[in-house]
Amino acid sequence: MTGPIDTVLDTLPPSAAADVVRRWFTALEVQDLAELGALMARDVVIELPFSESGRTDPGHFRVYDGHAACVEFWTVAFEAEGDGGPLLDPEVTVSADGTTVFVEGRGDITMASGRRYRNRYVMRMVLRDGLVAHVREYYNPIVSAYAFGRPVAGQILLESL
């Protein structure tokens, strides 16, 4: 299955980085945990610095450290997200050495709860030895709090946007 990110990646010169990113976003789209796990380094870290906590200092946003924690993060996310979907309107930038990839795009899915989740993302991915070693994902935390039913700043539940 291909998604819109393939169109963007096809414009880049063939590279290991483009292949990893294509496989990563295809796995996200079809919610393939086995493929995501296969693409992660053992010491992978996923950070979400603009989280619903409202704080950006270390210790106040979600960080998943290590392969098992990152697979569990995606397991929980996929259960809440219901059906996945492609990254829309993606823009991809690969560093000259192929180790850092920036991906920007939008998502539009329906959560398992029935709530619509439309967000905009910027992801910085660091690749090492053909695997994803670090992901820092930025998104609108207010939209995410509503979709996932999380309180904003630990105290306010949103009933609508």
N, CA, C and O of each residue as an XYZ file, in Angstrom:
644
protein
N       0.850     -1.182      0.000
C       0.000      0.000      0.000
C       0.889      1.235      0.000
O       1.868      1.295      0.744
N       0.565      2.194     -0.805
C       1.342      3.420     -0.849
C       0.485      4.582     -0.408
O      -0.738      4.569     -0.545
N       1.143      5.573      0.115
C       0.451      6.767      0.557
C       1.103      7.978     -0.062
O       2.055      7.845     -0.831
N       0.603      9.171      0.264
C       1.129     10.399     -0.323
C       2.616     10.619     -0.072
O       3.271     11.300     -0.861
N       3.166     10.061      1.006
C       4.586     10.276      1.271
C       5.444      9.656      0.175
O       6.542     10.142     -0.097
N       4.960      8.592     -0.455
C       5.714      7.979     -1.548
C       5.934      8.958     -2.684
O       7.003      8.963     -3.294
N       4.956      9.776     -2.978
C       5.079     10.755     -4.044
C       6.228     11.706     -3.760
O       6.997     12.046     -4.660
N       6.346     12.138     -2.507
C       7.421     13.054     -2.136
C       8.758     12.334     -2.143
O       9.737     12.850     -2.684
N       8.813     11.147     -1.549
C      10.071     10.408     -1.487
C      10.566     10.008     -2.866
O      11.772      9.897     -3.084
N       9.656      9.791     -3.791
C      10.057      9.425     -5.151
C      10.789     10.563     -5.858
O      11.486     10.330     -6.845
N      10.637     11.796     -5.359
C      11.340     12.925     -5.962
C      12.765     13.051     -5.426
O      13.573     13.793     -5.984
N      13.081     12.326     -4.341
C      14.422     12.366     -3.772
C      15.309     11.337     -4.454
O      14.815     10.333     -4.967
N      16.601     11.577     -4.464
C      17.498     10.541     -4.993
C      17.345      9.275     -4.152
O      17.165      9.365     -2.938
N      17.415      8.103     -4.772
C      17.300      6.855     -3.997
C      18.364      6.828     -2.906
O      19.533      7.130     -3.146
N      17.936      6.460     -1.710
C      18.873      6.398     -0.593
C      18.322      5.477      0.481
O      17.133      5.161      0.505
N      19.205      5.059      1.362
C      18.781      4.246      2.503
C      17.820      5.037      3.385
O      16.860      4.478      3.913
N      18.076      6.342      3.547
C      17.211      7.175      4.384
C      15.792      7.236      3.819
O      14.820      7.088      4.560
N      15.675      7.452      2.518
C      14.347      7.508      1.902
C      13.621      6.188      2.056
O      12.410      6.170      2.276
N      14.339      5.084      1.945
C      13.724      3.764      2.102
C      13.209      3.570      3.519
O      12.088      3.096      3.706
N      14.007      3.928      4.522
C      13.585      3.774      5.917
C      12.360      4.642      6.197
O      11.401      4.185      6.817
N      12.392      5.886      5.742
C      11.268      6.797      5.987
C      10.006      6.288      5.288
O       8.923      6.328      5.871
N      10.128      5.818      4.071
C       8.979      5.259      3.354
C       8.394      4.082      4.133
O       7.184      4.015      4.346
N       9.237      3.172      4.549
C       8.765      2.003      5.303
C       8.141      2.411      6.633
O       7.133      1.831      7.036
N       8.715      3.396      7.323
C       8.208      3.872      8.613
C       6.795      4.436      8.452
O       5.888      4.062      9.195
N       6.611      5.326      7.491
C       5.304      5.965      7.334
C       4.264      5.016      6.744
O       3.075      5.155      7.031
N       4.682      4.075      5.942
C       3.739      3.043      5.469
C       3.300      2.182      6.644
O       2.119      1.853      6.760
N       4.228      1.814      7.512
C       3.882      1.022      8.698
C       2.935      1.788      9.610
O       2.006      1.203     10.167
N       3.155      3.083      9.769
C       2.227      3.894     10.576
C       0.839      3.919      9.947
O      -0.173      3.778     10.635
N       0.808      4.100      8.635
C      -0.467      4.189      7.924
C      -1.299      2.924      8.079
O      -2.512      2.995      8.279
N      -0.650      1.769      7.987
C      -1.393      0.497      8.064
C      -1.322     -0.126      9.456
O      -1.801     -1.238      9.676
N      -0.720      0.603     10.388
C      -0.603      0.185     11.788
C       0.072     -1.184     11.915
O      -0.452     -2.102     12.547
N       1.228     -1.288     11.305
C       2.005     -2.532     11.296
C       3.089     -2.459     12.378
O       4.190     -1.966     12.131
N       2.764     -2.956     13.581
C       3.698     -2.900     14.705
C       4.971     -3.706     14.449
O       6.059     -3.298     14.857
N       4.837     -4.838     13.779
C       6.012     -5.666     13.503
C       7.011     -4.902     12.630
O       8.214     -4.936     12.889
N       6.524     -4.223     11.610
C       7.413     -3.452     10.727
C       8.023     -2.274     11.473
O       9.218     -2.014     11.337
N       7.218     -1.552     12.266
C       7.780     -0.447     13.043
C       8.877     -0.948     13.967
O       9.948     -0.347     14.055
N       8.605     -2.058     14.660
C       9.602     -2.622     15.552
C      10.871     -3.003     14.837
O      11.967     -2.813     15.366
N      10.738     -3.543     13.628
C      11.907     -3.946     12.842
C      12.727     -2.744     12.392
O      13.923     -2.875     12.133
N      12.106     -1.585     12.297
C      12.790     -0.374     11.850
C      13.450      0.406     12.988
O      14.186      1.358     12.734
N      13.195      0.013     14.247
C      13.717      0.739     15.404
C      15.021      0.132     15.906
O      15.163     -1.086     16.006
N      15.968      1.012     16.218
C      17.186      0.574     16.902
C      16.799      0.110     18.311
O      15.768      0.527     18.839
N      17.598     -0.725     18.903
C      17.326     -1.224     20.271
C      17.255     -0.089     21.263
O      16.469     -0.151     22.209
N      18.064      0.962     21.073
C      18.089      2.083     22.014
C      17.309      3.298     21.494
O      17.613      4.434     21.857
N      16.321      3.058     20.657
C      15.508      4.124     20.074
C      14.864      4.980     21.165
O      14.530      4.492     22.245
N      14.701      6.257     20.858
C      14.015      7.195     21.754
C      12.980      7.942     20.926
O      13.271      8.409     19.824
N      11.766      8.052     21.468
C      10.719      8.874     20.859
C      10.349      9.942     21.880
O       9.991      9.635     23.016
N      10.443     11.202     21.457
C      10.104     12.332     22.321
C       8.922     13.089     21.731
O       8.815     13.249     20.515
N       8.028     13.556     22.614
C       6.892     14.379     22.214
C       6.947     15.675     23.025
O       6.185     15.833     23.979
N       7.849     16.618     22.659
C       8.084     17.780     23.505
C       6.942     18.781     23.606
O       6.901     19.545     24.570
N       6.021     18.812     22.664
C       4.877     19.719     22.759
C       3.657     18.905     23.167
O       2.714     18.762     22.389
N       3.672     18.380     24.371
C       2.589     17.511     24.812
C       1.503     18.306     25.532
O       1.605     19.521     25.703
N       0.481     17.598     25.941
C      -0.672     18.199     26.588
C      -0.336     18.793     27.948
O      -1.130     19.553     28.501
N       0.837     18.455     28.499
C       1.229     19.001     29.803
C       1.369     20.516     29.742
O       1.189     21.206     30.746
N       1.692     21.027     28.560
C       1.908     22.458     28.418
C       3.313     22.883     28.784
O       3.656     24.061     28.676
N       4.137     21.932     29.219
C       5.509     22.248     29.632
C       6.490     21.595     28.677
O       6.265     20.484     28.197
N       7.577     22.297     28.408
C       8.577     21.775     27.474
C       9.904     21.448     28.139
O      10.826     20.992     27.463
N      10.028     21.670     29.444
C      11.278     21.339     30.104
C      11.360     19.839     30.368
O      10.334     19.193     30.581
N      12.576     19.275     30.356
C      12.735     17.826     30.542
C      11.989     17.323     31.785
O      11.965     17.968     32.834
N      11.390     16.158     31.619
C      10.629     15.554     32.710
C       9.157     15.917     32.714
O       8.387     15.374     33.506
N       8.752     16.835     31.832
C       7.357     17.278     31.810
C       6.662     17.013     30.484
O       5.570     17.524     30.234
N       7.298     16.210     29.634
C       6.650     15.761     28.410
C       7.023     14.296     28.221
O       7.944     13.785     28.859
N       6.297     13.639     27.342
C       6.481     12.199     27.170
C       7.750     11.870     26.389
O       8.022     12.443     25.334
N       8.515     10.933     26.939
C       9.707     10.380     26.302
C       9.628      8.871     26.451
O       9.438      8.357     27.553
N       9.773      8.173     25.354
C       9.775      6.708     25.362
C      11.192      6.281     25.019
O      11.706      6.596     23.946
N      11.815      5.564     25.940
C      13.236      5.241     25.838
C      13.414      3.732     25.713
O      13.073      2.984     26.628
N      13.948      3.290     24.580
C      14.194      1.884     24.346
C      13.136      1.251     23.458
O      12.009      1.735     23.350
N      13.529      0.166     22.832
C      12.683     -0.515     21.857
C      11.326     -0.915     22.433
O      10.296     -0.619     21.827
N      11.303     -1.574     23.576
C      10.040     -2.054     24.161
C       9.097     -0.897     24.478
O       7.900     -0.983     24.208
N       9.629      0.186     25.049
C       8.792      1.339     25.395
C       8.210      2.001     24.147
O       7.061      2.442     24.156
N       8.997      2.070     23.079
C       8.519      2.705     21.842
C       7.477      1.845     21.133
O       6.513      2.372     20.578
N       7.663      0.531     21.146
C       6.645     -0.356     20.569
C       5.355     -0.251     21.378
O       4.268     -0.223     20.801
N       5.459     -0.192     22.687
C       4.270     -0.056     23.538
C       3.564      1.270     23.265
O       2.334      1.318     23.230
N       4.329      2.350     23.070
C       3.743      3.648     22.728
C       2.867      3.536     21.483
O       1.729      4.006     21.474
N       3.407      2.905     20.422
C       2.634      2.777     19.188
C       1.468      1.813     19.361
O       0.423      2.008     18.740
N       1.615      0.782     20.184
C       0.504     -0.138     20.445
C      -0.680      0.617     21.037
O      -1.810      0.469     20.572
N      -0.426      1.416     22.049
C      -1.483      2.197     22.713
C      -2.066      3.231     21.752
O      -3.282      3.419     21.694
N      -1.195      3.899     21.000
C      -1.677      4.915     20.053
C      -2.588      4.288     19.000
O      -3.649      4.834     18.698
N      -2.185      3.151     18.441
C      -2.998      2.501     17.414
C      -4.347      2.064     17.958
O      -5.349      2.160     17.249
N      -4.402      1.588     19.189
C      -5.688      1.192     19.788
C      -6.623      2.393     19.896
O      -7.817      2.276     19.624
N      -6.090      3.538     20.288
C      -6.909      4.745     20.434
C      -7.272      5.355     19.086
O      -8.342      5.944     18.938
N      -6.387      5.216     18.103
C      -6.593      5.872     16.817
C      -7.617      5.188     15.930
O      -8.079      5.803     14.969
N      -7.987      3.965     16.198
C      -8.910      3.299     15.285
C      -8.203      3.043     13.970
O      -7.103      2.490     13.959
N      -8.798      3.426     12.886
C      -8.184      3.226     11.572
C      -7.100      4.268     11.339
O      -7.287      5.453     11.614
N      -5.966      3.806     10.826
C      -4.886      4.724     10.506
C      -5.177      5.448      9.205
O      -6.235      5.279      8.598
N      -4.243      6.234      8.807
C      -4.387      6.950      7.548
C      -3.045      7.475      7.114
O      -2.095      7.480      7.896
N      -2.954      7.916      5.882
C      -1.672      8.405      5.372
C      -1.343      9.787      5.920
O      -2.229     10.528      6.346
N      -0.065     10.119      5.904
C       0.358     11.473      6.177
C       0.015     12.293      4.944
O       0.399     11.936      3.830
N      -0.697     13.373      5.135
C      -1.165     14.194      4.020
C      -0.235     15.381      3.787
O       0.332     15.934      4.729
N      -0.088     15.756      2.544
C       0.727     16.913      2.143
C       2.122     16.872      2.764
O       2.571     17.873      3.323
N       2.814     15.740      2.677
C       4.119     15.656      3.329
C       5.199     16.452      2.606
O       5.198     16.588      1.382
N       6.113     16.967      3.408
C       7.333     17.576      2.904
C       8.469     16.856      3.613
O       8.451     16.737      4.838
N       9.448     16.378      2.872
C      10.539     15.595      3.421
C      11.862     16.264      3.065
O      12.093     16.649      1.919
N      12.723     16.393      4.070
C      14.062     16.924      3.867
C      15.049     15.943      4.478
O      14.928     15.577      5.648
N      16.019     15.520      3.691
C      17.039     14.583      4.147
C      18.373     15.318      4.196
O      18.753     15.992      3.238
N      19.083     15.188      5.315
C      20.396     15.829      5.428
C      21.359     15.242      4.403
O      21.151     14.133      3.910
N      22.406     15.984      4.087
C      23.371     15.557      3.068
C      23.991     14.206      3.402
O      24.284     13.422      2.499
N      24.193     13.923      4.685
C      24.799     12.640      5.053
C      23.771     11.528      5.240
O      24.138     10.390      5.532
N      22.477     11.850      5.072
C      21.423     10.845      5.133
C      21.099     10.349      6.530
O      20.417      9.334      6.673
N      21.569     11.040      7.573
C      21.303     10.563      8.930
C      20.164     11.280      9.634
O      19.648     10.788     10.638
N      19.768     12.434      9.120
C      18.687     13.193      9.748
C      17.642     13.516      8.692
O      17.956     14.019      7.613
N      16.390     13.216      9.028
C      15.286     13.436      8.102
C      14.220     14.254      8.825
O      13.826     13.923      9.944
N      13.760     15.312      8.187
C      12.637     16.085      8.700
C      11.426     15.779      7.824
O      11.515     15.794      6.596
N      10.299     15.503      8.465
C       9.053     15.230      7.752
C       7.985     16.133      8.351
O       7.788     16.157      9.566
N       7.302     16.870      7.493
C       6.182     17.698      7.922
C       4.957     17.257      7.146
O       5.041     16.971      5.952
N       3.823     17.200      7.819
C       2.589     16.818      7.146
C       1.396     16.940      8.070
O       1.509     17.371      9.217
N       0.264     16.553      7.545
C      -0.982     16.615      8.308
C      -1.571     15.217      8.432
O      -1.354     14.353      7.583
N      -2.313     15.019      9.499
C      -3.051     13.786      9.681
C      -4.535     14.091      9.773
O      -4.926     15.174     10.207
N      -5.350     13.150      9.370
C      -6.808     13.295      9.452
C      -7.385     11.897      9.602
O      -7.563     11.183      8.614
N      -7.676     11.508     10.830
C      -8.214     10.176     11.103
C      -9.410     10.272     12.040
O      -9.666     11.318     12.637
N     -10.129      9.180     12.158
C     -11.207      9.070     13.132
C     -10.738      8.135     14.232
O     -10.348      6.995     13.977
N     -10.782      8.631     15.449
C     -10.344      7.858     16.605
C     -11.324      6.714     16.866
O     -12.451      6.732     16.371
N     -10.893      5.725     17.643
C     -11.769      4.622     18.041
C     -12.979      5.159     18.798
O     -14.044      4.542     18.777
N     -12.829      6.302     19.467
C     -13.925      6.937     20.216
C     -14.938      7.618     19.306
O     -16.012      8.019     19.754
N     -14.591      7.748     18.010
C     -15.454      8.446     17.062
C     -15.057      9.899     16.857
O     -15.565     10.551     15.944
N     -14.158     10.421     17.687
C     -13.712     11.809     17.519
C     -12.791     11.921     16.305
O     -11.979     11.037     16.033
N     -12.936     13.009     15.602
C     -12.063     13.272     14.461
C     -10.757     13.871     14.979
O     -10.772     14.732     15.859
N      -9.643     13.421     14.440
C      -8.333     13.893     14.859
C      -7.586     14.418     13.642
O      -7.097     13.655     12.808
N      -7.513     15.733     13.566
C      -6.789     16.396     12.485
C      -5.679     17.212     13.123
O      -5.936     18.135     13.896
N      -4.456     16.868     12.795
C      -3.335     17.572     13.400
C      -2.271     17.826     12.346
O      -2.320     17.284     11.242
N      -1.327     18.645     12.705
C      -0.187     18.938     11.844
C       1.068     18.507     12.592
O       1.181     18.725     13.799
N       2.000     17.904     11.887
C       3.176     17.318     12.519
C       4.465     17.804     11.867
O       4.517     18.081     10.669
N       5.490     17.895     12.685
C       6.856     18.037     12.220
C       7.646     16.986     12.993
O       7.638     16.973     14.224
N       8.322     16.114     12.268
C       9.091     15.049     12.893
C      10.540     15.142     12.461
O      10.855     15.322     11.285
N      11.400     15.017     13.433
C      12.846     14.949     13.175
C      13.253     13.524     13.492
O      13.111     13.064     14.625
N      13.757     12.831     12.495
C      14.159     11.438     12.649
C      15.664     11.332     12.455
O      16.214     11.848     11.481
N      16.322     10.660     13.388
C      17.746     10.392     13.272
C      17.901      8.907     12.972
O      17.379      8.056     13.692
N      18.623      8.612     11.904
C      18.828      7.234     11.468
C      20.250      6.804     11.778
O      21.192      7.591     11.688
N      20.384      5.535     12.146
C      21.697      4.977     12.415
C      21.717      3.527     11.948
O      20.878      2.728     12.363
N      22.649      3.193     11.107
C      22.788      1.821     10.610
C      21.488      1.298      9.986
O      21.127      0.135     10.169
N      20.794      2.165      9.252
C      19.573      1.770      8.559
C      18.358      1.623      9.459
O      17.343      1.067      9.039
N      18.447      2.116     10.702
C      17.331      2.020     11.645
C      17.007      3.395     12.212
O      17.835      4.305     12.177
N      15.800      3.535     12.730
C      15.386      4.769     13.382
C      15.943      4.747     14.808
O      15.610      3.866     15.601
N      16.790      5.723     15.120
C      17.415      5.791     16.441
C      16.739      6.817     17.344
O      16.747      6.670     18.566
N      16.155      7.856     16.750
C      15.543      8.916     17.556
C      14.472      9.611     16.730
O      14.679      9.925     15.558
N      13.336      9.842     17.349
C      12.261     10.607     16.717
C      11.838     11.691     17.701
O      11.571     11.419     18.872
N      11.783     12.907     17.210
C      11.224     14.006     17.997
C      10.037     14.507     17.184
O      10.196     15.020     16.076
N       8.841     14.348     17.754
C       7.607     14.655     17.030
C       6.910     15.856     17.672
O       6.589     15.855     18.861
N       6.690     16.876     16.847
C       5.994     18.086     17.291
C       4.611     18.111     16.641
O       4.459     17.769     15.468
N       3.608     18.518     17.416
C       2.241     18.590     16.924
C       1.463     19.558     17.803
O       1.978     20.023     18.820
N       0.234     19.863     17.423
C      -0.619     20.745     18.212
C      -1.152     19.952     19.404
O      -1.967     19.049     19.215
N      -0.713     20.265     20.634
C      -1.124     19.475     21.786
C      -2.592     19.664     22.182
O      -3.170     18.786     22.824
N      -3.189     20.767     21.821
C      -4.606     20.993     22.144
C      -5.472     20.040     21.322
O      -6.387     19.410     21.852
N      -5.179     19.939     20.041
C      -5.920     19.029     19.168
C      -5.725     17.587     19.632
O      -6.673     16.803     19.643
N      -4.507     17.242     20.010
C      -4.216     15.893     20.486
C      -4.954     15.598     21.793
O      -5.512     14.512     21.953
N      -4.962     16.544     22.722
C      -5.660     16.346     24.001
C      -7.130     16.044     23.764
O      -7.690     15.138     24.381
N      -7.751     16.794     22.880
C      -9.161     16.544     22.568
C      -9.348     15.142     21.989
O     -10.206     14.389     22.451
N      -8.562     14.796     20.995
C      -8.739     13.512     20.308
C      -8.503     12.327     21.236
O      -9.253     11.352     21.196
N      -7.472     12.399     22.067
C      -7.110     11.283     22.934
C      -7.786     11.338     24.304
O      -7.621     10.422     25.110
N      -8.543     12.401     24.576
C      -9.223     12.515     25.866
C      -8.274     12.766     27.022
O      -8.536     12.337     28.145
N      -7.166     13.463     26.754
C      -6.201     13.787     27.800
C      -6.448     15.208     28.303
O      -6.828     16.082     27.524
N      -6.238     15.440     29.581
C      -6.411     16.806     30.090
C      -5.274     17.723     29.654
O      -4.115     17.310     29.600
N      -5.615     18.959     29.347
C      -4.633     19.985     29.034
C      -4.089     20.506     30.368
O      -4.849     20.824     31.282
N      -2.769     20.584     30.457
C      -2.091     21.031     31.677
C      -2.520     20.203     32.891
O      -2.493     20.687     34.022
N      -2.912     18.967     32.648
C      -3.285     18.068     33.732
C      -4.589     18.394     34.419
O      -4.882     17.829     35.473
N      -5.398     19.307     33.844
C      -6.595     19.713     34.574
C      -7.836     20.009     33.738
O      -8.937     19.999     34.289
N      -7.718     20.266     32.463
C      -8.879     20.684     31.676
C      -9.155     19.659     30.582
O      -8.318     19.447     29.705
N     -10.329     19.020     30.630
C     -10.734     18.108     29.553
C     -11.562     18.878     28.539
O     -12.512     19.569     28.906
N     -11.209     18.764     27.279
C     -11.919     19.465     26.218
C     -13.050     18.594     25.681
O     -12.844     17.419     25.379
N     -14.214     19.158     25.565
C     -15.361     18.430     25.026
C     -15.595     18.731     23.547
O     -16.317     18.009     22.859
N     -14.972     19.813     23.071
C     -15.091     20.155     21.649
C     -13.943     21.079     21.283
O     -13.259     21.640     22.139
N     -13.760     21.214     19.977
C     -12.738     22.151     19.467
C     -13.418     23.209     18.629
O     -12.754     24.100     18.100
